[in-house]
């Protein structure tokens, strides 16, 4: 019996040693030979990624060719590569513009409110749903909360407008003749509240997936030690989803100033303009309405650079503090 049982062990050991030897041999290969071996082994996986890489290349990298407009005086006859080189002229024009402070202030204000509430609300919802014992109620609440995600921005803004119509709206009756959509002070709050309502349930799915990996034995052990639900959330649930929270926060910092153009533009009117004019709407008006393509490109590039700086700072701080980062 001992000899029969030892054969598989020897075979497995021989196979393992061969894999190790092949790995050591590949270390001394040239780069070209390594790439050739890699593509022969994993060509089917690369084939599956071609549609995704093509999509990113066409819609993310090819448009970068037009970034040179930010440094040139655009002339339609000469095209993108023609025009006179003006350096940082349009960047200086935007920074020294009288509207710069107002636009940046509005953008940062809306972006921070959206980032904080859109980041915290799904975590709270996921933690509460995870503590529900009744699966039917849990499924019902989860379904109701993530259904608004499938509502388009146009329909969402139409609903907000109807609800806040003075005198006839569901919420407009409460405020009487005051039109909240015409109030600059209320614009930011309407923006992030409607955003949380629309995206909270959908964003919570990621945290619920992370919480599903928790060993039920941890809950049982904590309950035996006398832990209540708040203590379970604090000592079991939050440490479990903390790495996920950090990664998502870093990714959100990469587009913190990219306040949604469509929603802001649809909610914008002449009365709330002092609080609703952000970089994205200003770029549209300067570029598409006023035909100042070089100026609008410079503003958009300026916004991207600021977002990139925020991303790098958030990633660096996270790597130093919690050893969690995306690169």
Buried (B, 14 or more C-beta within 10 A) or exposed (E): EEEEEEEEEEEEEEEEEEEEEEEEEEEEEEEEEEEEEEEEEEEEEEEEEEEEEEEEEEEEEEEEEEBBBBBBBBEEEEEBEEBEEBEEBBBEBBEEBEEBEBBBBBBBBBBBBBBEBBBEBBBEBBBBBBBBEEEEEBEEBBEEBBEBBEEEBEEBBEBBBEBBBBEEBEEBEEBEEEBBBBBEEBBBEBBBBBBBBBBBBBBBBBBBEBBEEBEEEBBEEBEEEEBEEEEBBEEBBBEBBBBBBBBBBBEBBBBBBBBBBBBBBBBBEEBBBEBBBBBBBBBBEBBEEEEBBBBBBBBBBBBBEBBEEBBBEBBEEBBEEEEBBBE
